[in-house]
């Protein structure tokens, strides 16, 4: 096995848009994706495991084992031009080859479902972040970047590492357009505030109604899941001003 995909259902979707939400700096994308799944009652239709994921499983009190994985969910939207596909998981791939393979496999799946537009989310690490963080953006083309800038974002100049950058880069090679949202975060812990602002911009673009009353609960859930897999250490175990060691970014 290199990258194995289990598809439970092949949904009939209306010009779907893919929203990526894998762990990264500040876990902004991870919180955002999980919150969307809960708020929109998204339905799971595919599961992905890869030899490039962490070599670990954890067991609960009942003895059931859980392993690193990625999942794809869909949301059918009435009176809207686009349905949604949400890419969620508890890990990115840990190698460059694994990242390219994983991204390529997901693009194969979503393009087969009629997807021609992708959105990635990530954190932009800063030492100091104001209560209202800046949301940066990058896109596959000038027309898309203009649209996203009109939502109140600022142009990202520099490198975008991990799936947040790779998705829009590989998408462009396959005639799939899209953009990336990168929110300022200190990156030391699951940042619910950064996720809130990512979702605010995303909601404007997608014409979504998303509540934020439970966003802290979503962040806590994300934190516990990632701690279980050792992706982040418990805050109580961290030394002051010590940054977590991560093998992938944004």
Protein Blocks (a to p, Z undefined) as FASTA:
>chain_A
ZZdcddfbdcddehiadddddddehilmmmmmmmmmmmnopacfbdcddfkbccdddddf
kopacdddddddddddehiabdcdddddfbdcfbfklmmmmmmmmmmmmmmnopabdcdd
dddddfbdcfbdcdddddfbfklmmmmmmnopacdedddehjklmmmmmmmmnopacddd
ddddehlaccfklmmmmmmmmmmmnopacdfklmmmmmmmmmmmmmmnomaccfklpceh
iacddfbeZZ
